[in-house]
Amino acid sequence: MNKMITKDDIDAAFGSVKPKISDVTEGLNPKQKLAVETTEGPLRILAGAGTGKTTVLIRRIANIIKKGLARPEEILAITFTRKAAGEIRERLGHMLGDDVARRVSVGNFHSISSEMLRRHAQRIDLTQRFNVLDDAGQRDVIAELAMKLGLLSSKKDKNTIMNYLNQIASWKEDGLDVEQIKAADDLCEISTGPMADDHDFLICASKIFEAYQMELQSHRWCDFADLVLNMVRIFRACPDVRDLEAGRYRYIMVDEFQDTSPVQNQWVAWMAR
């Protein structure tokens, strides 16, 4: 006798996962349950490592969808790594099914910002096909510029190159641009990081920062920090872009929110408006 092919057979063949948990609060403690069931207004979860913060985020997304408070594509979940984003999507798939989980916007700040920036690149004189420098590319550009400026004795001095790169990234993560750095009376007061007390180093880093940004602009390049920073600048200058991007989502959730940088915090604030 021939077996009739069922929907479960088709789902299994094409990788669609059937939801496994019908009750989104199953196995949660009272505080976690309260967080999952709180769907309106701002909510911040404070708990130690390994105590289930990400689980609560995932269950909260599932609860919002199951209650019909938002469509999957109206929910944005932000993590700090691509690996964490993949894990969240996978776990959502086990709860809601892969077809639903794929519709939820899950990614880190850089990947989400990159998608947005490509839609609005012309607002800051970029092309939609701009290239993003990886860590190795950033090191190479900074080493070349530092050598030209006489601020690096050898490209083999990887420690100094990394110090320059990290300081520039730190300024960008704090939302500071070249003009603000040049206008500062005391760079030590507005700098963070291991070299923040070394005034002479900061002066050198500021010169490289200016040359570095000019190099990026001339090639229509961005580094990772620029992806978020440029979107914050666009949000601030272009209300129509802000309204368009923020209007895509009814709920925004950030995993490990305590680790956000000042510019990432600004990004979330603009999106939440």
N, C-alpha and C positions, 0 to 999 in steps of 0.2 A: 504494500500500500504506500502510495506517495504521501509524504508529509506536507501539510499546508504551511506555506511560509507566513509567519506572523510578523507583526510590527517589531516585536522584540528581536527577532532574527535579523531584520533589516537594520535596526539600531546597532546591534552588535557588529554587523558586517561593516558598517560605515563609521564606527567609532562613537556613536551617540550613546551617552551614559544615562541610564534611567535613574531618576532621582531616588536616593536611598533614605532620606530623612524627611518624614512628613511633618514633624514638629520641630520648628527651628529653635526652640528653647530646650530641646531634649539634652539632658546631661549637664546643663548649665547651673551654676550656683545663683543665689538670689540677686547679687549685684550684676552678674553677667546677663541674667535674664532681663533685669530692669533696663540695661543699656540696649539690648537687642529690641526691646519693645518700645523704647523711646525713639520716636520717628520724627518729631518736630522740634525745631530750635537747635541751637548749638549743643554739642555733647562732646566732652573730653573724658577719655578713659585713662586713669593713672594706675599702673600696676607694674610689678616687677617683671623681669625677664622670665619667659616661660610660663606665664600665668594665664595665657589664653586671650591676649588682646586681639591678635589677628583672627582667632576663632570668632570672637564677638563681632568683629568687622564683617566677616563673611556671613555669619548668621543674620546680622542686621540687614545686609543687602538682600539676602533671601527673604527676610520678613517683609521688607518694603515691596519687593516684587510680588510676593504671594498675596499681600493685602491689596494690591492694585494701586499703590500710592505713586508708583512711577513705572514706566516701561524700562526694561533692562538698559536700553541705550540712553536713558536719562539719568544714569548713575555713573559717577566717576570715582574710581578707587585708585589712589596714588600710593606707590611704594617707593623704596629707595634703590632697588635693584631689579634688573630684568628677571632674575631668578625668582625673587619674591613675587613679582607680578605673575609669573607662570604658575607658581604654586597656588596663588589665590584663585586664578582662573580654573585651575584643575579642581580645586576643592569646591568651587562653585558648581562646576560641572557635575560633581558627584551628588550635590544637593538638588540642583535644578535641572540638570540635563545639559549636555554640551551645547545644544542649539541656543539655549537661553544664555548660558555663561559667555558664549562668544560675543553676544550683543552688548555686554557690559564693558564700558571703557576702563581697562585696567592697564597701568603702566607706571613708569617712574617719571619724575618731573621732566627729565630731559627728553624722553621719547614722546610724551604728550605735548610738550612745548615745541618739539621739532615738527610734529604734524601741524600744529597751529601756525607756526612761523612760515612754513611752506605755503600755507593758504594766504598769508598776508605779507609775504616777503617784500613786496614792492613798497610797502609803507616805510621801510627803512633802507631803501636802495639795495636790496638783495634780489637775487633771482630765485625762483622756486626750486631750482636745482643746485642751490648752494651746497658746498661741501662742508662737512664737519670734521675738524681736525681731531684725531685721536691723541692719546697721551704721547705716543712716539712722535707724531707730527708736531705737537706743541713743543716738545723738547728740542726738536731739530730747528724749528723756527727761532725759538728763544736763544739757542746756542749760537746760531748764525748772526743774529742781531747783536747779541752781547759781544761777540768777537769784533764786529764792525765798529761798535761804539767804544771798544777798548776796555770793556768791563768784564772780560773773561780772558784768562791767559791761555786756556786750552779747552777744546771741546771734550777732552777726556775728563775734565773736572765736573763729573756728574752731580756731585753734591751741591756745588754752587748753582748749576743749571736748575736743579730741582728746587732749590731755595727761591730762585727767581720765579719759577713757574708757580710754586705754591703761594708766594706772596701776591702775585697777580691774580691768581684764582681766588684768593681770600678777599682781595679788594672787590672783585666782581660779585662774590657771594654776599658781600655786605652792601651791594647795590651802588658801589662807587665807580665812576667813570674817570677817564683821563683828566678831564677838565677839573673835576673835584680834587683829584690827587695833586694836580699842579697848583691849585689855589690854596692848598692846605698850608697853614703856618707851621704846623708841627705834625709831620707824618706819623710820629710815634703815637699821637693821641687818637688817630683814626685807623690805626692798623692793628691787626690781630695776627697771631701765629708765633712761631718760635723765634722769628727775627724781628718782631715788632718793636723791640727796644734798641735796635741797632740803627741809629739815624743815618749813618753813612751808607749802609746797605740799602735802606729804604730809598735814599736819593738815587742810587744806581738802579734799583728796581723800577722806580718811577720813570726813568728815562727809557728803560727797556719796554715798559708798559706802553708808553706813547708810540714807540717804533713798532711794537707788536700789533697794536690796534690798527695802525696805518697799513701794515702788511696784510692783515686780515681783510680790511676794507678794499684794498687794491685788488685782491684776488676773489672777493665776494665769499670769504670763508667765515665760519663761526667755530669757536671751540665750545666745549660742553657748557661752560658757565654762561656763554652768550645766549644759548638757546632760551634759558629761563629769563635772563636779564633783558633780552630784547623784547620778549613778550610783555614783561612788566612795563617797559617803555612804551610799547604800542598800546597797551591797556590805558596807560595814563594819558596818552596823546590822542587816542582815537576811540571815543565812546561807542561808535558804531561797531567796531571790532570787539570791544569788551562785551557789549550787549549781545552780539551774535554768539560769541564763544560761551559766555556764561549762561546764555539762554538755552544752550543745548542740554543743560543738566538741572535736575530738581534736587539731587543729593550729591554731595562731595564728601568723600571720606579719605583721610590720610593716615596710613599706617606709620607708626613711629613718629608722630608729629613733633615730639620733643627734639628730634634731630634736624628739623628744618632750619635752613640758613635764613638770615634776614630777607634776602631777595625771594626765596621760596615762600616765606611767610607772606610777603607782599603779593606774590602770585596768587596764593590761595585767597587772600583777602579781596583782591580784585574779582576773582571768579565767583566768590560767594556773594558779591553785591547784586 
